[in-house]
Amino acid sequence: MINVFQPALGPDELAAVASVFEDSWPGLGERTTAFEAAFAEHLGVDPRTVLFVNSATAGLFLAVEVLGLGPGDEVVLPSVSFVGAANAVCSAGARAVFCDVDPRTLNPTAEDVERALTDRTRAVMLLHYGGLPGDVERIAAMCEARGVRLVEDAACAVASRVGERACGTFGDVAVWSFDAMKVLSTGDGGMVVVRDPDAADRARRLAYHGLRHQSGMSASRSVSRRWWELDVEAFGRRVVGNDLTAAIGLVQLRRLPQFVARRREIASFYDRALSGVEGLEGPPPVPEGHTSSHYFHWVRLEPGERDRVAADLLERGVYTTFRYAPLHRVPAYGAQGVRLPGAEEAAERTLLLPQHQGLSDGDVKHVAEELVSSVTGRPEAKGGRP
């Protein structure tokens, strides 16, 4: 079976894990700090504002807490988004207000976001769908002008940029995912950037039980004569990362440029092989000046055809899917009766093809040929070599 997502792990990652075993310390330590510093350099931000956590979902919950969102507050987010984003908002007692998306890019425009704003809006939580930066510049400017906080859910956008500026550096808080399906994978894990250094310090404390200082050997020479005593400033949790996963992350970050380059090759091949096929539409081109992480590659089919083609491909050994199901249709979020035609169209027509750096040229050609065959009944696909 050719999978949609798959990490690329090898001997360098294994050697990094072995070195952690040799040091007999898999917990939070020097490698975690080194990974945070390396990721800060990747983004071009102050390393003091970067925090490695155990998942992007934990990072989203942390973002909501750091921004002080709660009952009476509204948070606007695209309906085509991950369930963890809405859960983070609603678990704090705030209200998730879903905005529409462009049915081809699956990202919201500034106008989509603006239509959802009210005088109760405290924040916007923006996803970069499939690694496309989207309308982030205009949305960030609009949020700043209105005094609304911006959270960037950059889970799909680890190498995405607008010009020279990295996705995740436009908002007040940003979150990345390093789970087993992502471009850069640590198995589980995520990164949080909080632009304001004081708020970043608070986020770091909340991520480790709300302690002002961590107890233990690291504090024994810097805190007090009784370093084991506790100073709890807030009721936090333990969502920090560790040296075992950070060691993998350091290797993956060094390999990230080659990962993205391979994904770009695969996306270009799909575009060539599938262009002009009746009943099949590829994703829009990446806009001039934008850089995509190429996390997803999707096609659009007629609504009645999408599910048939997905089932047909599964029988042919090609796994496809759709992410993310529109959240305004989920009863738990209380948005029944809301109509968002762009998100609804995307949910009926979009199909994600296998897209990861572990795909061989033969895999990619097979996916394209089977897709063309399923859609048209013809076995051939164009495009040459990936």
Stockholm file with secondary structure:
# STOCKHOLM 1.0

chainA/1-386         MINVFQPALGPDELAAVASVFEDSWPGLGERTTAFEAAFAEHLGVDPRTVLFVNSATAGLFLAVEVLGLGPGDEVVLPSVSFVGAANAVCSAGARAVFCDVDPRTLNPTAEDVERALTDRTRAVMLLHYGGLPGDVERIAAMCEARGVRLVEDAACAVASRVGERACGTFGDVAVWSFDAMKVLSTGDGGMVVVRDPDAADRARRLAYHGLRHQSGMSASRSVSRRWWELDVEAFGRRVVGNDLTAAIGLVQLRRLPQFVARRREIASFYDRALSGVEGLEGPPPVPEGHTSSHYFHWVRLEPGERDRVAADLLERGVYTTFRYAPLHRVPAYGAQGVRLPGAEEAAERTLLLPQHQGLSDGDVKHVAEELVSSVTGRPEAKGGRP
#=GR chainA/1-386 SS CBCSCCCCCCHHHHHHHHHHHHHTCCSSSHHHHHHHHHHHHHHTSCGGGEEEESCHHHHHHHHHHHTTCCTTCEEEEESSSCHHHHHHHHHTTCEEEEECCCTTTCSCCHHHHHHHCCTTEEEEEEECGGGCCTTHHHHHHHHHHHTCEEEEECTTCTTCEETTEETTSSSSEEEEECBTTSSSCCBSCEEEEESSHHHHHHHHHHTBTTBSSCCSGGGTTTSCSSTTCCCBCSCCCBCBCCHHHHHHHHHHHHHHHHHHHHHHHHHHHHHHHHTTCTTCBCCCCCCTTEECCCCCCEEECCHHHHHHHHHHHHHTTBCCBCCCCCGGGCGGGTCTTCCCHHHHHHHHHEEECCCCTTCCHHHHHHHHHHHHHHHHSCCCCCCCCC
#=GC SS_cons         CBCSCCCCCCHHHHHHHHHHHHHTCCSSSHHHHHHHHHHHHHHTSCGGGEEEESCHHHHHHHHHHHTTCCTTCEEEEESSSCHHHHHHHHHTTCEEEEECCCTTTCSCCHHHHHHHCCTTEEEEEEECGGGCCTTHHHHHHHHHHHTCEEEEECTTCTTCEETTEETTSSSSEEEEECBTTSSSCCBSCEEEEESSHHHHHHHHHHTBTTBSSCCSGGGTTTSCSSTTCCCBCSCCCBCBCCHHHHHHHHHHHHHHHHHHHHHHHHHHHHHHHHTTCTTCBCCCCCCTTEECCCCCCEEECCHHHHHHHHHHHHHTTBCCBCCCCCGGGCGGGTCTTCCCHHHHHHHHHEEECCCCTTCCHHHHHHHHHHHHHHHHSCCCCCCCCC
//
